[in-house]
């Protein structure tokens, strides 16, 4: 079962003129912010990074990521709240999601979609289930295909991204799916109970016949 977001929690910014690529999440080896920085640099775009640093990942940050934040096209914002996400995501050209692990879901992808922003995500874990390739963004295999995807973003209408979010990941849709799932479970239980009763009746009939 997918996660859902309230439709009014995050909204698109009207008449936006996106000017940077975005990275949102945690600074950790599996999230690969270093990839995002490299992709942005290769496309000649600025990248803004809104991410927290957990204590467990502090050595990784200090040794491998902090030096990259000194690059001229990189701006590290730090951790942001829900309200700040509207401006951060809404003004971005795309969200980079270059993960290096089997992500179970990736809430940040639907947060970007709610803000009418395309996602360029690596084909790992749930990514191909969340991102409709060519609609809500691009599912890519490596850094080079991600660079190509950034250059193709102008061919995708942003309005369809928000529409995809409302159709697939709004809390209303999720609630309806939960209700349907529960109905299916109840129907399954009724079927099992009927089968069990029929077996009992047959067993009783067999005993009576034997007597």
QUIJO-V560022 format. One record per backbone hydrogen bond with DSSP energy under -0.5 kcal/mol. CO is the residue of the C=O (numbers start at 1). NH is the residue of the N-H. If there is no record, write none. Layout:
CO:NH ; CO:NH
//
This chain:
5:171 ; 6:9 ; 6:10 ; 12:14 ; 13:16 ; 20:93 ; 20:94 ; 21:48 ; 22:96 ; 23:50 ; 25:52 ; 26:28 ; 28:31 ; 28:32 ; 30:100 ; 32:35 ; 32:36 ; 33:37 ; 34:38 ; 35:39 ; 36:40 ; 37:41 ; 38:42 ; 39:43 ; 40:44 ; 40:45 ; 41:44 ; 46:21 ; 47:75 ; 48:23 ; 48:50 ; 49:51 ; 49:77 ; 49:78 ; 50:25 ; 52:27 ; 52:54 ; 54:57 ; 55:58 ; 57:61 ; 58:62 ; 59:63 ; 60:64 ; 60:65 ; 61:65 ; 61:66 ; 65:68 ; 65:69 ; 66:69 ; 67:70 ; 68:71 ; 71:74 ; 73:47 ; 75:49 ; 75:77 ; 81:85 ; 82:86 ; 83:86 ; 83:87 ; 84:88 ; 85:89 ; 85:90 ; 86:90 ; 87:91 ; 89:92 ; 91:19 ; 94:22 ; 94:96 ; 95:97 ; 95:120 ; 97:99 ; 97:122 ; 101:103 ; 103:126 ; 106:109 ; 106:110 ; 107:110 ; 107:111 ; 108:112 ; 109:113 ; 110:114 ; 111:115 ; 112:115 ; 112:117 ; 113:116 ; 118:95 ; 119:121 ; 119:138 ; 120:97 ; 121:140 ; 122:124 ; 124:127 ; 126:129 ; 126:130 ; 127:130 ; 127:131 ; 130:132 ; 131:133 ; 132:135 ; 132:136 ; 132:137 ; 136:119 ; 137:134 ; 138:121 ; 138:140 ; 140:123 ; 142:146 ; 143:147 ; 144:148 ; 145:149 ; 146:150 ; 147:151 ; 148:152 ; 149:152 ; 150:153 ; 152:155 ; 153:156 ; 155:157 ; 157:160 ; 158:161 ; 158:162 ; 159:163 ; 160:164 ; 161:165 ; 162:166 ; 163:167 ; 164:168 ; 165:169 ; 165:170 ; 169:5 ; 170:174 ; 171:175 ; 172:176 ; 173:177 ; 174:178 ; 175:179 ; 176:180 ; 177:181 ; 178:182 ; 179:183 ; 180:184 ; 181:185 ; 182:186 ; 183:187 ; 184:188 ; 185:189 ; 186:190 ; 187:191 ; 188:192 ; 189:193 ; 190:194 ; 191:195 ; 192:196 ; 193:197 ; 194:198 ; 195:199 ; 196:200 ; 197:201 ; 198:202 ; 199:203 ; 200:204 ; 201:205 ; 202:206 ; 203:207 ; 204:208 ; 205:209 ; 206:210 ; 207:211
//
